[in-house]
Amino acid sequence: MELLNLDYQGHNLRLEGSMAGWQLLYWNNTPVSRRDADSCFDGISEHRFELQNDQGETLICRLETEIEWDPVRIRYRFFMGDQLVAHAEHGRAAMEQKVPQAPIRQEKASLSIVGLGALGLKLLKSAKVIKVVMAGASLAAYSWFFSLPFALALIFCLVVHEYGHIRAMKHFGMKTKGIYLIPFVGGLALSDARINTRWQDVCISLMGPFFGFALSLLSLVAYWVTGSMFFAGLSAFNALLNLFNLLPILPLDGGHVLKSIAFSMNSLAGIVLCGAAAAGGIWLSYTFGLALLGFLLIIGTVEVLFEWRSRHHSLLLPLDRYGQIVSTLWYLFTIGGLIAIIWYFHGMGDALLGLPLKVLQS
């Protein structure tokens, strides 16, 4: 995660790190000091590196940091020679509101065929030709296997879902590349930026299914008003699509959410609570005959339990207790709402509208 990013007289000082104590210090995007992970890391560290001033003199620069994780508090002092040039402290809010800066990679100019090909590909991307081609391929593929109305409805559902991810990225100030539709895979919402906190991961992951849930609700209301089976089918199958994305396995949205919540728990009691919640979900799946949901819940839980020990080496700032509770309730609310919509249409007795629940029971 990005612990510190400050500018001093046109120069950038940036500190990356993890909870386990690994740190890498950059000066103008050039690594100048490193600290390895340590199981006994107490939050206090010091980085030293040399610079030359305008007079050609060598200055010993020193960055002192003191980090607390619960609650998050980062204090720092930056010395150039014997002079203290910057000092301050910040907390979780400052880290969650900024977009981490990635190191700048210098590209060498080339007039080779490969270089010209890469330039042509960039031009195509800038003209959004690739997006149009992939969207057209998705429409053609779905129309070939199903029908044109079904293909249009499916693509509309995918776009709404991915737009939820895009909105969340923009909320955190991330530059986005837009939505790419991939035949028989779904869609992707891409960004040039990287996340810095588990809360950003949760919000970006959940906003896609949450926008999908909103679409299913609106379609349900439209069905009540018009009686059109088109809106009923759109509501039911869109709910199944977004519920699938919330399954707790990576790289699905639900896997990111479950991992962010579990990896933010700092004690054995936390992981026991997570396991108990998963066991409750499995029991409910068994009780209501949702075999597929229960099976994938087991897979996701086992995956998280195996990786839990390495959570302190993550480069993402963990959720605080409030964030864990909000994320869990948001996740369960969205899942519950989607299952309720699927269950409602199953109770109508229509074979087609009951298909989403049969998929979950398979």
C-alpha positions as CSV (number, residue, x, y, z in Angstrom):
1,M,0.0,0.0,0.0
2,E,1.1,3.6,-0.4
3,L,2.0,4.9,3.0
4,L,3.4,8.2,2.1
5,N,3.5,10.5,-0.9
6,L,4.8,14.1,-0.7
7,D,6.4,16.6,-3.0
8,Y,9.4,18.7,-1.9
9,Q,10.6,21.5,-4.2
10,G,9.5,19.7,-7.3
11,H,10.7,16.3,-6.2
12,N,8.5,13.3,-5.1
13,L,9.1,11.2,-2.1
14,R,6.9,8.0,-1.9
15,L,6.9,5.1,0.5
16,E,5.2,1.8,-0.3
17,G,4.8,-0.9,2.4
18,S,2.8,-3.7,4.0
19,M,1.6,-4.5,7.5
20,A,4.5,-7.0,7.9
21,G,7.0,-4.3,7.7
22,W,8.1,-4.5,4.1
23,Q,8.8,-1.0,2.8
24,L,10.3,0.5,-0.4
25,L,11.2,4.2,-0.6
26,Y,11.2,6.0,-3.9
27,W,12.7,9.4,-4.8
28,N,11.4,10.7,-8.1
29,N,10.1,7.2,-8.9
30,T,13.6,5.7,-8.3
31,P,14.0,3.1,-5.5
32,V,16.5,4.5,-2.9
33,S,15.9,2.4,0.2
34,R,14.3,-0.9,1.1
35,R,13.2,-2.6,4.3
36,D,12.3,-6.3,4.4
37,A,9.3,-7.8,6.2
38,D,9.8,-8.7,9.8
39,S,7.5,-10.7,12.1
40,C,8.6,-8.4,15.0
41,F,8.0,-5.2,13.2
42,D,6.9,-2.5,15.8
43,G,5.9,0.1,13.3
44,I,9.0,2.3,13.7
45,S,11.4,2.5,10.7
46,E,14.2,4.7,9.3
47,H,15.3,5.0,5.6
48,R,18.6,6.7,4.6
49,F,19.8,7.6,1.1
50,E,22.2,10.1,-0.5
51,L,21.5,13.1,-2.7
52,Q,23.7,15.8,-4.3
53,N,22.6,19.4,-4.0
54,D,23.1,22.2,-6.6
55,Q,26.5,22.9,-5.2
56,G,27.6,19.3,-5.7
57,E,27.6,18.5,-2.0
58,T,26.4,15.1,-0.8
59,L,23.5,15.2,1.6
60,I,22.4,12.3,3.8
61,C,18.6,12.2,3.6
62,R,16.6,10.4,6.3
63,L,12.9,9.5,6.5
64,E,11.6,8.4,10.0
65,T,8.2,6.8,10.2
66,E,6.0,5.6,13.0
67,I,3.0,3.5,12.0
68,E,0.0,2.3,14.0
69,W,-2.6,0.0,12.4
70,D,-5.5,0.1,14.8
71,P,-6.6,2.9,14.4
72,V,-4.4,3.7,11.4
73,R,-2.0,6.5,12.1
74,I,1.2,7.3,10.1
75,R,3.7,9.9,11.4
76,Y,6.8,10.9,9.5
77,R,9.8,13.2,9.6
78,F,12.0,13.9,6.5
79,F,15.5,15.3,7.0
80,M,17.9,16.6,4.3
81,G,21.2,16.7,6.0
82,D,20.5,18.0,9.5
83,Q,17.5,20.1,8.4
84,L,13.9,18.9,9.0
85,V,12.1,19.7,5.8
86,A,8.8,17.9,6.2
87,H,6.8,16.4,9.0
88,A,3.1,15.5,9.5
89,E,0.8,12.6,10.2
90,H,-2.3,11.2,8.5
91,G,-4.8,8.4,9.0
92,R,-7.1,6.0,7.2
93,A,-9.2,8.7,5.6
94,A,-6.2,10.2,3.7
95,M,-5.1,6.8,2.5
96,E,-8.6,5.8,1.3
97,Q,-9.2,9.1,-0.6
98,K,-6.0,9.0,-2.8
99,V,-5.0,6.9,-5.8
100,P,-1.6,5.3,-5.3
101,Q,1.1,6.4,-7.8
102,A,2.8,3.6,-9.8
103,P,6.5,3.9,-10.8
104,I,7.0,5.5,-14.2
105,R,8.5,3.2,-16.7
106,Q,10.7,4.8,-19.4
107,E,9.9,3.4,-22.9
108,K,12.6,3.4,-25.6
109,A,11.6,4.7,-29.0
110,S,11.7,2.1,-31.7
111,L,11.0,2.2,-35.4
112,S,10.8,-1.6,-35.7
113,I,7.7,-3.4,-37.1
114,V,6.8,-4.5,-33.6
115,G,7.0,-0.8,-32.4
116,L,4.8,0.3,-35.3
117,G,2.4,-2.5,-34.5
118,A,2.2,-1.4,-30.9
119,L,1.6,2.2,-31.9
120,G,-1.2,1.1,-34.2
121,L,-2.8,-0.9,-31.4
122,K,-2.7,2.2,-29.2
123,L,-4.4,4.2,-31.9
124,L,-7.1,1.6,-32.2
125,K,-7.6,1.6,-28.5
126,S,-7.8,5.4,-28.4
127,A,-10.4,5.3,-31.1
128,K,-12.4,2.7,-29.1
129,V,-12.4,0.4,-32.1
130,I,-11.6,-2.6,-29.9
131,K,-14.5,-2.0,-27.6
132,V,-16.9,-1.8,-30.5
133,V,-15.5,-4.9,-32.2
134,M,-15.7,-6.9,-28.9
135,A,-19.2,-5.7,-28.2
136,G,-20.2,-6.7,-31.8
137,A,-18.6,-10.1,-31.3
138,S,-20.5,-10.6,-28.1
139,L,-23.8,-9.6,-29.6
140,A,-23.2,-12.0,-32.6
141,A,-22.1,-14.9,-30.4
142,Y,-25.1,-14.6,-28.0
143,S,-27.5,-14.1,-30.9
144,W,-26.1,-17.2,-32.6
145,F,-26.7,-19.5,-29.6
146,F,-29.9,-17.9,-28.3
147,S,-31.7,-15.0,-30.0
148,L,-31.2,-11.4,-30.8
149,P,-33.6,-10.1,-28.1
150,F,-32.0,-12.3,-25.5
151,A,-28.5,-11.2,-26.6
152,L,-29.4,-7.5,-26.4
153,A,-30.9,-8.0,-22.9
154,L,-27.9,-10.0,-21.7
155,I,-25.4,-7.3,-23.0
156,F,-27.5,-4.6,-21.3
157,C,-27.3,-6.5,-18.0
158,L,-23.6,-6.9,-18.3
159,V,-23.1,-3.2,-19.1
160,V,-25.2,-2.1,-16.1
161,H,-23.1,-4.4,-13.9
162,E,-19.8,-3.2,-15.2
163,Y,-20.9,0.4,-15.0
164,G,-21.4,-0.1,-11.3
165,H,-17.7,-0.9,-11.1
166,I,-16.8,2.1,-13.2
167,R,-18.8,4.5,-10.9
168,A,-17.0,3.1,-7.9
169,M,-13.6,3.6,-9.5
170,K,-14.4,7.2,-10.4
171,H,-15.6,7.8,-6.9
172,F,-12.1,7.0,-5.7
173,G,-10.6,9.2,-8.3
174,M,-9.3,6.4,-10.5
175,K,-8.9,6.9,-14.2
176,T,-10.9,4.2,-16.1
177,K,-10.4,2.6,-19.5
178,G,-14.1,1.8,-19.9
179,I,-16.1,-1.4,-20.3
180,Y,-14.9,-4.3,-22.5
181,L,-17.4,-7.1,-23.4
182,I,-15.9,-10.6,-23.9
183,P,-18.0,-13.3,-25.7
184,F,-19.1,-16.1,-23.3
185,V,-17.0,-14.6,-20.5
186,G,-18.9,-11.4,-19.6
187,G,-17.5,-8.0,-19.2
188,L,-14.5,-6.2,-17.7
189,A,-14.3,-2.7,-16.2
190,L,-10.7,-1.6,-16.5
191,S,-8.7,1.1,-14.8
192,D,-5.2,2.5,-15.2
193,A,-4.9,3.0,-11.4
194,R,-4.4,0.5,-8.6
195,I,-6.3,0.3,-5.3
196,N,-4.7,1.2,-2.0
197,T,-7.2,-0.2,0.6
198,R,-9.5,-3.1,1.2
199,W,-12.4,-0.7,1.4
200,Q,-11.8,0.4,-2.1
201,D,-11.7,-3.3,-3.2
202,V,-15.0,-4.0,-1.4
203,C,-16.7,-0.9,-2.9
204,I,-15.5,-1.5,-6.4
205,S,-16.4,-5.2,-6.2
206,L,-19.9,-4.8,-4.7
207,M,-21.1,-1.8,-6.8
208,G,-21.3,-4.0,-9.9
209,P,-23.7,-6.6,-8.4
210,F,-25.5,-3.8,-6.5
211,F,-26.2,-1.9,-9.7
212,G,-27.4,-5.3,-11.1
213,F,-29.7,-5.7,-8.1
214,A,-31.1,-2.3,-8.7
215,L,-31.8,-3.2,-12.4
216,S,-33.6,-6.4,-11.3
217,L,-35.8,-4.4,-8.9
218,L,-36.7,-1.8,-11.6
219,S,-37.5,-4.7,-14.0
220,L,-39.7,-6.3,-11.3
221,V,-41.6,-3.0,-10.8
222,A,-41.9,-2.7,-14.6
223,Y,-43.4,-6.2,-14.7
224,W,-45.9,-5.4,-12.0
225,V,-47.0,-2.3,-13.9
226,T,-47.1,-3.7,-17.4
227,G,-47.5,-7.4,-16.9
228,S,-44.9,-8.0,-19.7
229,M,-43.0,-11.3,-19.4
230,F,-40.0,-9.6,-20.9
231,F,-39.4,-7.6,-17.7
232,A,-40.0,-10.6,-15.6
233,G,-37.4,-12.6,-17.5
234,L,-35.0,-9.7,-17.4
235,S,-35.4,-9.4,-13.6
236,A,-35.0,-13.1,-12.9
237,F,-32.0,-13.9,-15.1
238,N,-30.2,-10.6,-14.3
239,A,-30.6,-11.6,-10.6
240,L,-29.0,-15.0,-11.4
241,L,-26.1,-13.3,-13.3
242,N,-25.3,-10.9,-10.4
243,L,-25.7,-13.6,-7.8
244,F,-23.2,-15.7,-9.6
245,N,-20.7,-12.8,-9.5
246,L,-21.2,-12.7,-5.7
247,L,-20.1,-16.3,-5.1
248,P,-17.1,-16.2,-2.7
249,I,-14.5,-17.5,-5.1
250,L,-11.8,-15.5,-6.9
251,P,-11.7,-13.8,-9.4
252,L,-15.4,-13.2,-8.9
253,D,-16.7,-10.1,-7.1
254,G,-17.8,-12.1,-4.1
255,G,-14.3,-13.6,-3.7
256,H,-12.8,-10.1,-3.5
257,V,-15.3,-9.1,-0.8
258,L,-14.9,-12.2,1.3
259,K,-11.1,-12.0,1.1
260,S,-11.1,-8.3,2.0
261,I,-13.3,-8.9,5.1
262,A,-11.4,-12.0,6.3
263,F,-7.9,-10.6,5.7
264,S,-8.9,-7.5,7.7
265,M,-9.5,-9.5,10.9
266,N,-6.4,-9.4,13.1
267,S,-7.2,-12.2,15.6
268,L,-8.1,-15.8,15.7
269,A,-11.6,-14.9,16.9
270,G,-12.1,-13.0,13.7
271,I,-11.3,-15.9,11.4
272,V,-13.5,-18.1,13.6
273,L,-16.3,-15.7,13.2
274,C,-15.8,-15.7,9.5
275,G,-15.8,-19.5,9.4
276,A,-19.0,-19.6,11.5
277,A,-20.7,-17.2,9.1
278,A,-19.7,-19.3,6.2
279,A,-21.0,-22.4,8.0
280,G,-24.3,-20.6,8.5
281,G,-24.4,-19.8,4.8
282,I,-23.7,-23.4,3.9
283,W,-26.5,-24.6,6.3
284,L,-29.0,-22.2,4.7
285,S,-28.0,-23.4,1.3
286,Y,-28.6,-27.0,2.3
287,T,-31.9,-26.1,4.0
288,F,-33.3,-24.4,0.9
289,G,-31.8,-26.8,-1.5
290,L,-29.3,-24.3,-3.1
291,A,-26.7,-27.0,-3.8
292,L,-24.5,-24.9,-6.2
293,L,-24.4,-21.9,-3.9
294,G,-23.4,-24.1,-0.9
295,F,-20.7,-26.0,-2.8
296,L,-19.1,-22.8,-4.1
297,L,-19.3,-21.2,-0.6
298,I,-17.3,-24.1,0.8
299,I,-14.6,-23.6,-2.0
300,G,-14.4,-19.9,-1.3
301,T,-14.1,-20.3,2.5
302,V,-11.4,-23.0,2.2
303,E,-9.5,-20.7,-0.2
304,V,-9.6,-17.8,2.3
305,L,-8.6,-20.0,5.3
306,F,-5.5,-21.3,3.5
307,E,-4.4,-17.7,2.6
308,W,-5.3,-16.0,5.8
309,R,-1.8,-16.4,7.4
310,S,-0.3,-14.3,4.7
311,R,-2.7,-11.4,5.1
312,H,-0.1,-9.1,6.8
313,H,2.1,-9.3,3.7
314,S,-0.7,-7.7,1.6
315,L,-0.1,-4.2,0.2
316,L,-3.7,-3.2,0.9
317,L,-4.8,-1.3,4.0
318,P,-7.2,-3.6,5.9
319,L,-10.8,-2.7,6.8
320,D,-11.4,-1.3,10.3
321,R,-14.1,-2.9,12.5
322,Y,-16.8,-0.5,11.1
323,G,-15.7,-1.3,7.5
324,Q,-15.9,-5.0,8.2
325,I,-19.5,-4.7,9.5
326,V,-20.7,-2.4,6.7
327,S,-19.0,-4.7,4.1
328,T,-20.6,-7.8,5.5
329,L,-24.1,-6.3,5.8
330,W,-23.9,-4.8,2.3
331,Y,-22.7,-8.2,0.9
332,L,-25.5,-10.2,2.6
333,F,-28.2,-7.6,1.8
334,T,-27.3,-7.8,-1.9
335,I,-27.2,-11.6,-1.9
336,G,-30.5,-11.8,0.0
337,G,-32.2,-9.4,-2.4
338,L,-31.1,-11.3,-5.5
339,I,-32.2,-14.6,-4.0
340,A,-35.5,-13.1,-3.0
341,I,-36.2,-12.0,-6.6
342,I,-35.2,-15.4,-8.0
343,W,-37.4,-17.2,-5.4
344,Y,-40.4,-14.9,-6.2
345,F,-40.4,-15.7,-9.8
346,H,-39.9,-19.4,-9.1
347,G,-43.2,-19.3,-7.0
348,M,-45.1,-18.1,-10.1
349,G,-45.0,-21.6,-11.5
350,D,-43.6,-20.6,-14.9
351,A,-41.0,-23.1,-16.1
352,L,-38.8,-20.4,-17.7
353,L,-38.9,-18.0,-14.8
354,G,-38.2,-20.9,-12.4
355,L,-35.0,-21.8,-14.3
356,P,-32.6,-19.6,-12.3
357,L,-33.6,-21.3,-9.0
358,K,-33.1,-24.7,-10.7
359,V,-29.6,-23.7,-11.7
360,L,-28.8,-22.9,-8.0
361,Q,-30.3,-26.2,-6.9
362,S,-28.4,-28.2,-9.5
